[in-house]
Amino acid sequence: MTIKVAPHIADLVPYPPGKPLEELEREYGITGSIKLASNENALGPSPRAVAAIAAALSNLHRYPDGSCYYLGQALACRLEVDPRRLVFGNGSNEIIGLLAAAFLSAGDEVLTSHPTFLVYQNVVQAQGGINRVVPLTGMRHDLAAMAGQVNDRTRMIFLDNPNNPTGTVFTTAEFEDFLARLPARVIVVLDEAYVDFVEPELRLDARRYLDGEVPVVALRTFSKAYGLAGLRVGYGLMHEDLASYLHRVRQPFNVNSPAQIGALAALEDEEHYRQTLETTWREKERLRQALAKLGCLTFASQANFFLIDVGGDGKVLYEHLLRQGVIVRPMQAYGYPRYIRITPGRPEENDRFLRSLEQSLKELAYGR
Ligand SMILES: *Cc1c(COP(=O)(O)O)cnc(C)c1O
C-alpha cells in the first residue's frame, strides 16, 4: 500500500505486544502459568470493585459520566485538593498522551531518562517532539545531568518516581534542587504509578509543587496498588489551568463507566489496599533473601517489582522459565541483558518461581 506517513510516525516502534496468556500456554503446552512480569497486583482486584461493577452492568447502554464526578469528588477529598485539579484518563498512559497533545509542538524537546518507562518517548515522537535521553546514574534518575541538558527548546521532562524498571526514588531535597534549576516554561511530569509502595518517609508530596513557577503534573493510577490494570483508570494532579487544557484535547467519554465505578469502590476498600502493600513488602523481602542464596544479585526497590542480575543472558532464562509456566520480564529492551524484572506474586507463586529459577540456573549453568 502506498500511503504517505510522516517519518516520525513511520519510525515509531510499537509497544511489544505480549501474547495472551492462553496463547502462550497453548504454544508451550503448559497450564496454570504464573505471571510475575507486569507489575500487576498479586492479590487481584478489590472484591468491592468487582461487586460494584457487577451491580452496575445493566447500565452499559448509557454513556459514562464524562466528568468522572463521583470519582473526582472522592479522590479530591482523599487528597485534600480541589477536584478541578484532577484529570482522569483511560489509564495514566492516556494522560501522558494528553500532556503531549496539549503542550508539545513539532520540534519541542523532551527530557527522559534511560532506561525508564518506554511509553514517554513513543508519545513524544508521535507528537513530533524530539527526545533527549539522559542515562541513569547508579540506577537513579540523574537529575543534575538532566537539568544540565535543558535548553531553549526544552518543554517537558518525564520522571517516574519510583523509576520503572529500577525501582529507585529521589528525595524531596533532590527534587526541589532540580526544580530550582529549571526555567518556568518547562512542565515536569512526575509519574507516581508506584507511589503507594514507597516507604512513607521517602515519599514526595507532589501537591506542594502544583502551583510552583515550574509546573509539576503528578500522575497516579489504579492499575497497580488498586489492582485494576484491566479497567484502565489513572489521573493527573495539576494546576487547574493545565487541567483545563487537557480537558480540551481529551475525548468526552475517555473513562468508561465500569472503570469509574470500580475505581471508586477500590478507593474505599482500605483492607484490600493495606493487604496489597503488606504482601508486596513481605514477599519482596523474602524473595530477595532467597535469591541471594541462589547467588543472584538483586536491587533494592521502592516499587512492587525489582531487578535481578541472573548472571547470564536474561532473555534465555526468560524463555527457560516460560517453558515451566513462569512468566517474568526480560530486560534487554531496557539495556540490561543480564537482568530480569519480577513482580512478587502470592506466596505460593513466589515459591514456584524460586523452584523454577533454581532449576533453570542449574540447567543453564549461570553463575557469577
Ligand atoms: C504501570 C505504569 C503506569 C500505569 O499506567 P496505566 O496506564 O495507568 O495502567 C504508569 N507509569 C509507569 C512508569 C508504569 O510502570
The ligand as a Tripos MOL2 file, in Angstrom:
@<TRIPOS>MOLECULE
LIG
   15    15     1     0     0
SMALL
NO_CHARGES

@<TRIPOS>ATOM
      1 C1          2.4130    0.7480   35.1240 C.3       1 LIG1
      2 C2          2.8640    2.1350   34.9060 C.ar      1 LIG1
      3 C3          1.9460    3.1500   34.6880 C.ar      1 LIG1
      4 C4          0.4730    2.8750   34.7080 C.3       1 LIG1
      5 O1         -0.1240    3.0520   33.5120 O.3       1 LIG1
      6 P1         -1.7250    2.9270   33.3860 P.3       1 LIG1
      7 O2         -1.9670    3.4570   32.0380 O.co2     1 LIG1
      8 O3         -2.3100    3.7710   34.4700 O.co2     1 LIG1
      9 O4         -2.0430    1.4850   33.5420 O.co2     1 LIG1
     10 C5          2.3950    4.4440   34.5330 C.ar      1 LIG1
     11 N1          3.7020    4.7170   34.6020 N.ar      1 LIG1
     12 C6          4.6130    3.7700   34.8290 C.ar      1 LIG1
     13 C7          6.0390    4.1410   34.9470 C.3       1 LIG1
     14 C8          4.2280    2.4490   34.9650 C.ar      1 LIG1
     15 O5          5.1450    1.4970   35.1540 O.3       1 LIG1
@<TRIPOS>BOND
     1     1     2 1
     2     2     3 ar
     3     2    14 ar
     4     3     4 1
     5     3    10 ar
     6     4     5 1
     7     5     6 1
     8     6     7 2
     9     6     8 1
    10     6     9 1
    11    10    11 ar
    12    11    12 ar
    13    12    13 1
    14    12    14 ar
    15    14    15 1
@<TRIPOS>SUBSTRUCTURE
     1 LIG1         1 GROUP 0 **** ****
